[in-house]
Amino acid sequence: MAHLVLIHGLDNKPEADYLHQLWKRKLAHDDGLDVDTHGVATAMAYWADVLYESPDTNLAAYESAAGEVETADAAIVAPLNLHSLPDAEAQKLRRLAARLEVNPEEAETDVPTPEEVAAVKQERVPVPAWLRKRIMGRFVRDAHHYFFNLDFSPRPGVTYKVRDEMRRRFVDALKAGENNRPLVVVSHSMGTVIAYDCLMHEPDCPAVDGLMTIGSPLGLDEVQDFFPSWSRDNSFPGKVLGRWVNVFDPLDVVVGLDPRFDNDFRRNGQFAVEDVREDNWGTWRHSISKYLQGRVLREHLARMLRAEWP
C-alpha cells in the first residue's frame, strides 16, 4: 500500500484533521485523484500550533481556496524585531527580507479597509502591497524561528524548541508509514523547507520514494544560505530514492523570484529535480487548494504513487 505524507505551509491553519481532509478533498475534486479510492494511506505532518496560539476557525475560506488570504487578514501577529537578534542571525534575516522586499518589523502595520479586504478575497484585484508584505513578513518570522531553533511559547503553559519539534513531527509521520511503499511526501510553502531539511540533515529521517515540493521558496539563495551543507552540485537529498518533482506557478508570490530548482539541487553535479509548471487561476496563486486541483500536479503525483489516474 502506498503511503502519502503531507506537510502544510506558512502562517496559521485550521485544526489538523480538517486540514488533512481538505487536502484530500481538493486533490480528488472534480474527478481528480482520490487517494482513498486508490488505497493510499495518508498522514498530515501538522505544525501550525507550534507557532500560532489557536487554529483558524474560518473554514469557509479554505473551502473557497482563499484560506491564506483570510488568515493573513484575520489577526495581527507579533512582528520579528531584527534589532533584538544577534548580529549573525539579523544579517541572514535582513538578506532574506531584502530579497523578498519586506521589512518584517513593519509587515503587520498596514491596516486595509474592509472594502480592500473584500476585493482581495473575491480576487477582483491583484495581490495588494499590504497582503504581500504580511505574507512575506510571516515567512521571514517563521523561517527565523525554525532555522534558529527558537524557544517559543505560542500560548500559556506550552513552549517548543521550534525546529526540533517540527522535525520530530515530520519524521514521526514518515516512520509511521515507512513499511508501506511507495512512501511519498507532498509539501507546500514553508513545509517544503522542513521536509527538505529533514531529508537532507536529520539522521533519524526515513528514506522516501518521492518528494513533491509545491509553491516552495527553496530556490532563493537567501533560503539556501540557512543550510550550512548546501552546495549547488550536491544538494539533492540522498534519502529521496526516486523523483523530486517541484511544482510552481510563476505568479505565486512565494516562488516568483526563483521558481525552478534543477540548477540549485543537483545530484553529483547532474540535474535531478523535475520542475513542473502548474498555472493556477485568480490573483492569489499560492493557495494549496488551487495547486491540488491542477491536472499536471495530479498526473505527476499519481505516477509517484503508482496509482492509475485518470
C-alpha positions in Angstrom: 0.0 0.0 0.0 1.3 3.4 -0.9 1.7 6.0 1.9 1.5 9.7 1.4 2.8 12.2 4.0 1.5 15.8 3.7 3.1 18.9 5.3 1.5 22.3 5.1 2.9 25.7 4.6 3.4 29.0 6.3 1.0 31.0 8.6 -1.8 29.8 10.7 -4.1 26.9 9.7 -7.3 25.1 10.7 -7.0 22.2 13.1 -5.1 19.2 11.9 -7.8 16.7 10.9 -9.8 19.3 9.0 -6.7 20.4 7.1 -5.8 16.8 6.3 -9.2 16.0 4.9 -9.2 19.3 3.0 -6.0 18.4 1.1 -7.5 15.1 0.1 -10.8 16.6 -1.0 -9.1 19.2 -3.1 -6.9 16.6 -4.7 -10.0 14.5 -5.5 -12.2 17.4 -6.6 -13.9 17.3 -10.0 -12.9 13.7 -10.9 -9.4 14.3 -9.6 -7.0 11.9 -7.8 -8.9 10.2 -4.9 -6.2 8.7 -2.8 -8.7 6.8 -0.6 -10.2 5.1 -3.6 -6.7 4.0 -4.7 -5.9 2.6 -1.2 -3.3 5.2 -0.4 -2.7 5.8 3.3 -2.2 9.4 4.2 -1.0 11.5 7.2 -0.6 15.2 7.8 2.6 16.5 9.5 0.9 19.4 11.2 2.9 22.2 12.8 0.8 25.4 12.8 0.2 25.1 16.6 4.0 25.3 17.2 3.9 29.0 16.1 0.3 30.1 16.4 -1.9 30.3 19.5 -5.1 28.6 18.2 -6.3 27.1 14.9 -8.0 29.2 12.3 -11.8 28.7 12.5 -12.8 30.4 9.3 -13.3 27.1 7.4 -15.3 28.6 4.7 -12.3 30.5 3.5 -10.3 27.3 3.0 -13.2 25.7 1.1 -13.2 28.6 -1.3 -9.3 28.5 -1.7 -8.9 31.9 0.0 -7.6 30.5 3.2 -4.1 32.1 3.2 -5.6 35.4 2.3 -8.1 35.4 5.1 -5.7 34.0 7.6 -3.3 36.9 6.9 -6.2 39.3 7.4 -7.7 37.7 10.5 -5.2 38.7 13.2 -2.0 40.6 13.7 0.9 38.5 14.9 3.9 39.7 16.8 6.4 41.1 14.3 10.0 40.0 14.2 12.3 42.5 15.8 15.6 42.3 14.0 17.3 44.7 16.3 16.9 42.3 19.2 18.7 39.4 17.4 22.4 38.5 17.5 24.3 40.1 14.5 24.7 36.8 12.7 21.0 36.0 12.8 20.0 39.5 11.9 22.3 39.6 8.9 20.8 36.5 7.4 17.3 37.6 8.1 17.9 41.0 6.6 19.3 39.4 3.4 16.2 37.3 3.1 13.9 40.2 3.9 15.6 42.4 1.3 15.2 39.7 -1.4 11.5 39.5 -0.5 11.3 43.3 -0.4 9.7 43.4 3.0 10.6 44.9 6.4 9.4 42.2 8.8 9.3 44.7 11.6 6.6 46.7 9.7 4.9 43.9 7.8 1.8 43.9 10.1 1.3 47.7 10.4 -0.8 48.4 7.3 -4.5 48.1 8.1 -6.6 47.6 4.9 -10.1 48.9 4.7 -13.0 46.4 4.7 -13.5 47.1 1.0 -9.9 46.4 0.2 -10.0 43.1 2.1 -13.3 42.1 0.3 -11.8 42.9 -3.1 -8.8 40.6 -2.4 -11.0 37.8 -1.1 -13.1 37.9 -4.2 -9.9 38.1 -6.3 -11.1 41.3 -8.1 -7.7 43.0 -7.8 -4.0 41.9 -8.0 -2.3 41.0 -4.7 -2.0 44.4 -2.9 1.1 45.6 -1.1 -0.3 45.2 2.4 -1.1 41.5 1.9 2.1 40.7 0.1 4.0 42.4 3.0 2.2 40.3 5.6 2.7 37.0 3.9 6.4 37.7 3.2 6.9 39.1 6.7 5.3 36.0 8.3 7.6 33.8 6.1 10.6 35.6 7.4 9.3 35.2 11.0 8.5 31.5 10.6 11.9 30.9 8.9 13.7 32.7 11.7 12.0 30.7 14.5 12.7 27.4 12.6 16.3 27.9 11.4 17.5 29.3 14.7 15.5 26.7 16.8 13.9 29.3 18.9 12.4 28.5 22.3 8.9 29.8 21.5 5.6 29.8 23.6 2.6 30.1 21.3 0.2 30.0 24.3 0.5 29.9 28.1 2.0 26.8 29.5 3.5 25.5 26.3 7.0 26.1 25.0 8.7 24.4 22.0 12.1 24.4 20.5 10.7 25.2 17.1 12.9 23.3 14.7 13.3 20.3 17.0 9.5 20.0 17.3 8.7 20.5 13.6 11.4 18.0 12.6 10.1 15.4 15.1 6.6 15.7 13.8 7.6 15.2 10.2 10.0 12.3 10.9 7.4 10.6 13.1 4.8 10.9 10.3 7.3 9.2 7.9 8.2 6.5 10.4 4.6 5.6 10.8 4.4 4.8 7.1 7.9 3.6 6.3 6.8 0.0 5.9 4.4 0.9 3.1 5.7 1.6 -0.3 6.0 3.8 -2.2 6.4 6.4 0.6 5.8 9.9 -0.9 6.0 13.4 0.6 3.9 16.3 -0.7 4.9 19.6 0.9 3.8 23.2 0.4 5.5 26.5 1.1 7.3 26.6 4.4 6.6 22.8 4.6 9.0 22.3 1.7 11.7 23.8 3.8 11.0 21.5 6.7 10.7 18.4 4.5 14.0 19.2 2.6 15.8 19.9 5.9 14.8 16.6 7.4 15.5 14.5 4.4 18.9 16.2 3.9 20.1 16.7 7.5 18.1 14.6 10.0 19.9 11.3 10.6 16.8 9.6 12.0 14.6 10.6 9.0 13.5 7.6 6.9 14.2 7.4 3.2 11.3 8.2 0.8 10.5 7.1 -2.7 9.3 10.5 -3.9 9.3 14.2 -2.9 6.9 16.8 -4.3 7.5 20.5 -3.4 4.7 22.9 -4.2 4.9 26.7 -4.1 8.4 26.5 -2.5 10.8 29.2 -1.5 13.8 26.8 -1.6 15.0 28.3 -4.9 16.0 31.5 -3.1 19.8 31.9 -2.4 18.9 33.5 0.9 17.0 30.5 2.0 19.7 28.1 0.8 22.2 30.1 2.9 20.5 28.8 6.1 21.6 25.2 5.2 25.3 25.0 6.1 25.9 21.9 3.9 24.2 23.3 0.8 26.1 23.2 -2.4 24.8 23.6 -5.9 26.3 20.3 -7.2 25.4 18.0 -4.2 22.2 19.2 -2.6 19.8 16.5 -3.8 18.9 14.5 -0.6 20.2 11.0 -0.7 17.1 9.9 1.2 15.0 10.7 -1.8 15.3 7.4 -3.6 13.1 8.3 -6.5 11.8 11.5 -8.1 11.8 15.1 -6.7 9.1 17.0 -8.6 8.9 20.7 -7.9 5.6 22.3 -8.8 5.3 26.0 -9.3 3.1 28.8 -10.6 5.3 31.6 -11.9 2.7 34.1 -10.5 2.9 32.6 -7.0 4.3 35.4 -4.8 6.4 33.0 -2.7 8.2 31.4 -5.7 8.1 34.1 -8.3 11.7 35.2 -7.7 13.2 31.8 -8.3 10.7 29.0 -9.0 13.0 26.5 -10.7 15.3 24.1 -8.7 17.0 22.0 -11.3 20.2 24.1 -11.3 20.2 24.5 -7.5 19.7 21.0 -6.2 21.9 18.7 -8.3 22.8 15.1 -7.6 26.6 14.7 -8.1 26.6 17.6 -10.4 23.8 16.2 -12.6 20.3 17.8 -13.0 17.9 15.7 -10.9 14.9 17.9 -9.9 11.9 17.9 -12.3 10.5 21.4 -12.4 6.8 21.4 -13.4 4.7 24.5 -14.1 1.1 24.4 -12.9 -0.8 27.6 -13.7 -3.5 28.3 -11.1 -6.2 30.9 -11.5 -7.3 34.2 -10.0 -4.9 36.7 -8.3 -3.9 34.6 -5.3 -1.7 31.8 -6.8 -0.1 30.4 -3.6 -3.2 28.6 -2.4 -2.6 24.9 -1.8 -6.3 24.3 -2.6 -5.7 25.6 -6.1 -2.5 23.7 -6.6 -4.1 20.4 -5.6 -6.8 20.8 -8.3 -4.2 21.1 -11.0 -4.1 18.4 -13.7 -0.3 18.5 -14.1 0.3 18.1 -10.3 -2.2 15.2 -10.1 -0.6 13.4 -13.1 2.8 13.5 -11.5 1.6 12.6 -8.1 -0.4 9.6 -9.5 2.8 8.3 -11.1 4.8 8.7 -7.9 2.1 6.8 -6.0 1.8 4.3 -8.9 -1.9 5.0 -9.0 -4.0 4.7 -12.2 -5.4 8.2 -13.0 -7.2 9.4 -15.0 
